[in-house]
Amino acid sequence: MSAFAAAVGALFADPNIGRDAVYIADGGAPVLVRIVARRADAVTDFGDARLWSETTRIDLRVAEVPAPRPGDRIEFDGDAFLIQGEPVRDRERLVWTVDLRPA
C-alpha cells in the first residue's frame, strides 16, 4: 500500500471527516461505504452574470466503489441523492469525486 493510499484510508476512517453511507448501483444491491461529503457553494460565470448555487459533492474510495455511474443512488444523513454527471477520479486513482442531486 502506498503512502497516499494509507493517507486516504485514514481520512475516510476519521469520524470527523468520513461518514457512513449506502451506495446502490442502478439495479444493484445496497453496499455500506465511507464517504467524505462536501457541500460547498459554487459560483459559475454565465456571460456577464455570476450564478450562485449550492452543490453536494462527495468523495468515494475507488476500492469500495470501482465504477460509479450517473443514476446510482447514495444515501447518507437521512437524505437520498442520485449521481449526476460523470464521476472524476483523482490523480492517484484512489478517490472518485461525484456530483449529487436530490433523489
Phi and psi restraints in degrees (value plus and minus 20) as a CYANA .aco file:
   2 SER   PHI     -94.9   -54.9
   2 SER   PSI     145.6   185.6
   3 ALA   PHI     -83.0   -43.0
   3 ALA   PSI     -57.6   -17.6
   4 PHE   PHI     -84.1   -44.1
   4 PHE   PSI     -63.4   -23.4
   5 ALA   PHI     -83.6   -43.6
   5 ALA   PSI     -59.4   -19.4
   6 ALA   PHI     -85.0   -45.0
   6 ALA   PSI     -60.8   -20.8
   7 ALA   PHI     -86.2   -46.2
   7 ALA   PSI     -62.5   -22.5
   8 VAL   PHI     -81.9   -41.9
   8 VAL   PSI     -64.0   -24.0
   9 GLY   PHI     -79.3   -39.3
   9 GLY   PSI     -61.5   -21.5
  10 ALA   PHI     -86.0   -46.0
  10 ALA   PSI     -60.5   -20.5
  11 LEU   PHI     -84.0   -44.0
  11 LEU   PSI     -65.7   -25.7
  12 PHE   PHI     -87.4   -47.4
  12 PHE   PSI     -51.5   -11.5
  13 ALA   PHI     -97.6   -57.6
  13 ALA   PSI     -43.0    -3.0
  14 ASP   PHI     -82.2   -42.2
  14 ASP   PSI     104.1   144.1
  15 PRO   PHI     -87.7   -47.7
  15 PRO   PSI     -36.0     4.0
  16 ASN   PHI    -105.9   -65.9
  16 ASN   PSI     -36.4     3.6
  17 ILE   PHI    -135.2   -95.2
  17 ILE   PSI     -73.9   -33.9
  18 GLY   PHI    -105.9   -65.9
  18 GLY   PSI     139.6   179.6
  19 ARG   PHI    -168.2  -128.2
  19 ARG   PSI     139.8   179.8
  20 ASP   PHI     -97.0   -57.0
  20 ASP   PSI     125.1   165.1
  21 ALA   PHI    -168.6  -128.6
  21 ALA   PSI     145.0   185.0
  22 VAL   PHI    -133.4   -93.4
  22 VAL   PSI     105.2   145.2
  23 TYR   PHI    -126.8   -86.8
  23 TYR   PSI     109.0   149.0
  24 ILE   PHI    -148.0  -108.0
  24 ILE   PSI      87.4   127.4
  25 ALA   PHI     -85.7   -45.7
  25 ALA   PSI     129.8   169.8
  26 ASP   PHI     -75.8   -35.8
  26 ASP   PSI      92.3   132.3
  27 GLY   PHI      63.2   103.2
  27 GLY   PSI     -13.1    26.9
  28 GLY   PHI    -127.3   -87.3
  28 GLY   PSI    -197.4  -157.4
  29 ALA   PHI    -110.2   -70.2
  29 ALA   PSI     131.1   171.1
  30 PRO   PHI     -84.8   -44.8
  30 PRO   PSI     121.6   161.6
  31 VAL   PHI    -152.5  -112.5
  31 VAL   PSI     110.8   150.8
  32 LEU   PHI     -97.5   -57.5
  32 LEU   PSI     106.9   146.9
  33 VAL   PHI    -154.1  -114.1
  33 VAL   PSI     149.0   189.0
  34 ARG   PHI    -127.1   -87.1
  34 ARG   PSI     120.1   160.1
  35 ILE   PHI    -150.8  -110.8
  35 ILE   PSI     143.0   183.0
  36 VAL   PHI    -139.8   -99.8
  36 VAL   PSI      95.9   135.9
  37 ALA   PHI    -112.5   -72.5
  37 ALA   PSI     121.2   161.2
  38 ARG   PHI    -153.2  -113.2
  38 ARG   PSI      97.5   137.5
  39 ARG   PHI    -137.1   -97.1
  39 ARG   PSI      47.4    87.4
  40 ALA   PHI    -109.6   -69.6
  40 ALA   PSI     138.7   178.7
  41 ASP   PHI    -103.0   -63.0
  41 ASP   PSI     126.2   166.2
  42 ALA   PHI    -139.5   -99.5
  42 ALA   PSI     118.9   158.9
  43 VAL   PHI    -135.1   -95.1
  43 VAL   PSI     103.3   143.3
  44 THR   PHI    -139.3   -99.3
  44 THR   PSI     112.5   152.5
  45 ASP   PHI    -102.8   -62.8
  45 ASP   PSI     113.2   153.2
  46 PHE   PHI    -156.6  -116.6
  46 PHE   PSI      75.8   115.8
  47 GLY   PHI      44.3    84.3
  47 GLY   PSI    -146.4  -106.4
  48 ASP   PHI    -108.8   -68.8
  48 ASP   PSI     -24.4    15.6
  49 ALA   PHI    -117.8   -77.8
  49 ALA   PSI     135.2   175.2
  50 ARG   PHI    -140.8  -100.8
  50 ARG   PSI     104.5   144.5
  51 LEU   PHI    -124.0   -84.0
  51 LEU   PSI     115.1   155.1
  52 TRP   PHI    -125.2   -85.2
  52 TRP   PSI     116.5   156.5
  53 SER   PHI    -169.7  -129.7
  53 SER   PSI     131.1   171.1
  54 GLU   PHI    -101.4   -61.4
  54 GLU   PSI     123.1   163.1
  55 THR   PHI    -147.9  -107.9
  55 THR   PSI     136.8   176.8
  56 THR   PHI    -148.3  -108.3
  56 THR   PSI      93.1   133.1
  57 ARG   PHI    -144.8  -104.8
  57 ARG   PSI     128.4   168.4
  58 ILE   PHI    -155.0  -115.0
  58 ILE   PSI     138.2   178.2
  59 ASP   PHI    -127.5   -87.5
  59 ASP   PSI     115.8   155.8
  60 LEU   PHI    -142.2  -102.2
  60 LEU   PSI     123.9   163.9
  61 ARG   PHI     -97.6   -57.6
  61 ARG   PSI     113.1   153.1
  62 VAL   PHI     -79.5   -39.5
  62 VAL   PSI     -52.4   -12.4
  63 ALA   PHI     -83.3   -43.3
  63 ALA   PSI     -49.2    -9.2
  64 GLU   PHI    -113.7   -73.7
  64 GLU   PSI     -55.8   -15.8
  65 VAL   PHI    -150.2  -110.2
  65 VAL   PSI      71.3   111.3
  66 PRO   PHI     -89.0   -49.0
  66 PRO   PSI     -46.9    -6.9
  67 ALA   PHI    -168.8  -128.8
  67 ALA   PSI      52.0    92.0
  68 PRO   PHI     -88.1   -48.1
  68 PRO   PSI     127.4   167.4
  69 ARG   PHI    -152.6  -112.6
  69 ARG   PSI     133.4   173.4
  70 PRO   PHI     -75.9   -35.9
  70 PRO   PSI     116.9   156.9
  71 GLY   PHI      77.5   117.5
  71 GLY   PSI     -36.4     3.6
  72 ASP   PHI     -87.0   -47.0
  72 ASP   PSI     133.3   173.3
  73 ARG   PHI    -127.5   -87.5
  73 ARG   PSI     120.9   160.9
  74 ILE   PHI    -148.4  -108.4
  74 ILE   PSI     111.4   151.4
  75 GLU   PHI    -143.4  -103.4
  75 GLU   PSI     108.1   148.1
  76 PHE   PHI    -177.8  -137.8
  76 PHE   PSI     132.8   172.8
  77 ASP   PHI      32.3    72.3
  77 ASP   PSI      13.4    53.4
  78 GLY   PHI      57.7    97.7
  78 GLY   PSI     -14.1    25.9
  79 ASP   PHI    -136.2   -96.2
  79 ASP   PSI     132.3   172.3
  80 ALA   PHI    -137.1   -97.1
  80 ALA   PSI     118.3   158.3
  81 PHE   PHI    -155.1  -115.1
  81 PHE   PSI     137.6   177.6
  82 LEU   PHI    -134.8   -94.8
  82 LEU   PSI     122.4   162.4
  83 ILE   PHI     -91.4   -51.4
  83 ILE   PSI     112.3   152.3
  84 GLN   PHI    -142.4  -102.4
  84 GLN   PSI     123.1   163.1
  85 GLY   PHI      55.1    95.1
  85 GLY   PSI     155.3   195.3
  86 GLU   PHI    -103.4   -63.4
  86 GLU   PSI     110.0   150.0
  87 PRO   PHI     -82.8   -42.8
  87 PRO   PSI     131.2   171.2
  88 VAL   PHI    -143.3  -103.3
  88 VAL   PSI     111.1   151.1
  89 ARG   PHI    -111.2   -71.2
  89 ARG   PSI     131.8   171.8
  90 ASP   PHI     -94.7   -54.7
  90 ASP   PSI     153.1   193.1
  91 ARG   PHI     -80.3   -40.3
  91 ARG   PSI     -56.3   -16.3
  92 GLU   PHI    -102.2   -62.2
  92 GLU   PSI     -26.0    14.0
  93 ARG   PHI      42.5    82.5
  93 ARG   PSI      18.9    58.9
  94 LEU   PHI    -129.8   -89.8
  94 LEU   PSI     -44.5    -4.5
  95 VAL   PHI    -154.6  -114.6
  95 VAL   PSI     114.5   154.5
  96 TRP   PHI    -114.2   -74.2
  96 TRP   PSI     119.2   159.2
  97 THR   PHI    -130.0   -90.0
  97 THR   PSI     106.0   146.0
  98 VAL   PHI    -147.5  -107.5
  98 VAL   PSI     123.0   163.0
  99 ASP   PHI    -110.8   -70.8
  99 ASP   PSI     120.6   160.6
 100 LEU   PHI    -141.2  -101.2
 100 LEU   PSI     135.0   175.0
 101 ARG   PHI    -153.2  -113.2
 101 ARG   PSI     131.9   171.9
 102 PRO   PHI     -77.0   -37.0
 102 PRO   PSI     123.0   163.0
